[in-house]
Amino acid sequence: MLANLCRYLYSYCMTIMRDVRELSVTEAAQRGVAGLIAEAERGADLVVTRRNHPVAAVVGIGRLALLESAESDLRDLALVLARAATDTGRRTSLDDVLTAFGHTRESLAALPEDD
């Protein structure tokens, strides 16, 4: 199961990665905001660099939604992988948890309802 999750994670990441065009802050300023937006609308991913270090990205809204969805999925997958790697199979019953906190099912049922 863990190997399948890793394969899925790798293939999923490969589908969202693609070539990114880099341009300097000077080049970005020469193209202007309208020019950068037009390129992003056409599907280009632009990375603006200053002294050869990335400082900003310009992507279309569809691409941003895809990246945000991928981030959420990757976070969930990381949690699943961590749990799978550390799961001992030991489970604790609800009654044992209640006892540890000084309660029983009956004592919980007797508590007043919150409105």
VENKA-V495314 format. One record per residue. N is the residue number from 0. RES is the residue in three letters. SS is DSSP state (a for helix, b for strand, c for the rest). OMEGA is omega in degrees with one decimal (none if undefined). BURIAL is + if it has 9 or more other C-alpha atoms within 8 Angstrom, else -. Layout:
# VENKA-V495314
{{N/RES/SS/OMEGA/BURIAL} {N/RES/SS/OMEGA/BURIAL}}
This chain:
# VENKA-V495314
{{0/MET/c/-179.2/-} {1/LEU/a/179.3/-} {2/ALA/a/178.1/-} {3/ASN/a/177.6/-} {4/LEU/a/178.9/+} {5/CYS/a/178.3/-} {6/ARG/a/179.1/-} {7/TYR/a/-179.5/-} {8/LEU/a/-179.6/+} {9/TYR/a/-177.1/-} {10/SER/a/178.2/-} {11/TYR/a/179.0/-} {12/CYS/a/-178.6/+} {13/MET/a/-179.3/-} {14/THR/a/-179.1/-} {15/ILE/a/178.6/+} {16/MET/c/175.6/-} {17/ARG/c/-178.1/-} {18/ASP/c/179.7/-} {19/VAL/c/176.2/-} {20/ARG/b/177.8/-} {21/GLU/b/173.2/-} {22/LEU/b/-178.6/+} {23/SER/b/176.1/+} {24/VAL/a/179.3/+} {25/THR/a/178.5/-} {26/GLU/a/178.7/-} {27/ALA/a/179.3/+} {28/ALA/a/178.7/-} {29/GLN/a/178.0/-} {30/ARG/a/-179.9/+} {31/GLY/a/-178.2/-} {32/VAL/a/-178.4/-} {33/ALA/a/178.9/-} {34/GLY/a/178.7/-} {35/LEU/a/-179.9/+} {36/ILE/a/179.1/+} {37/ALA/a/178.5/-} {38/GLU/a/179.1/+} {39/ALA/a/177.9/+} {40/GLU/a/178.1/+} {41/ARG/c/175.9/-} {42/GLY/c/179.5/+} {43/ALA/c/171.2/+} {44/ASP/c/-176.6/+} {45/LEU/b/174.1/+} {46/VAL/b/-179.9/+} {47/VAL/b/-177.7/+} {48/THR/b/172.8/+} {49/ARG/b/-176.3/+} {50/ARG/c/177.6/-} {51/ASN/c/176.0/-} {52/HIS/b/179.5/-} {53/PRO/b/179.6/+} {54/VAL/b/-179.2/-} {55/ALA/b/175.7/-} {56/ALA/b/175.8/+} {57/VAL/b/179.5/+} {58/VAL/c/176.4/+} {59/GLY/c/-176.6/+} {60/ILE/a/176.6/-} {61/GLY/a/178.4/-} {62/ARG/a/178.3/+} {63/LEU/a/178.3/+} {64/ALA/a/177.8/-} {65/LEU/a/-179.9/+} {66/LEU/a/178.6/+} {67/GLU/a/176.9/-} {68/SER/a/178.3/-} {69/ALA/a/178.3/+} {70/GLU/a/179.5/-} {71/SER/a/179.4/-} {72/ASP/a/-179.6/-} {73/LEU/a/176.8/+} {74/ARG/a/178.0/-} {75/ASP/a/179.1/-} {76/LEU/a/177.9/+} {77/ALA/a/178.2/-} {78/LEU/a/178.6/-} {79/VAL/a/179.9/-} {80/LEU/a/179.2/+} {81/ALA/a/179.3/-} {82/ARG/a/179.7/-} {83/ALA/a/-178.2/-} {84/ALA/a/-174.7/-} {85/THR/a/-177.4/-} {86/ASP/c/178.2/-} {87/THR/c/-177.1/-} {88/GLY/c/-179.8/-} {89/ARG/c/178.5/-} {90/ARG/c/178.6/-} {91/THR/c/-178.6/-} {92/SER/c/177.0/-} {93/LEU/a/-179.8/-} {94/ASP/a/177.2/-} {95/ASP/a/178.3/-} {96/VAL/a/178.8/+} {97/LEU/a/178.3/+} {98/THR/a/179.9/+} {99/ALA/a/179.5/-} {100/PHE/c/175.3/-} {101/GLY/c/-179.7/-} {102/HIS/c/170.1/+} {103/THR/c/176.4/+} {104/ARG/a/-179.3/-} {105/GLU/a/-180.0/-} {106/SER/a/175.6/-} {107/LEU/a/179.8/-} {108/ALA/a/-178.2/-} {109/ALA/c/-180.0/-} {110/LEU/c/179.3/-} {111/PRO/c/179.2/-} {112/GLU/c/172.0/-} {113/ASP/c/178.6/-} {114/ASP/c/none/-}}
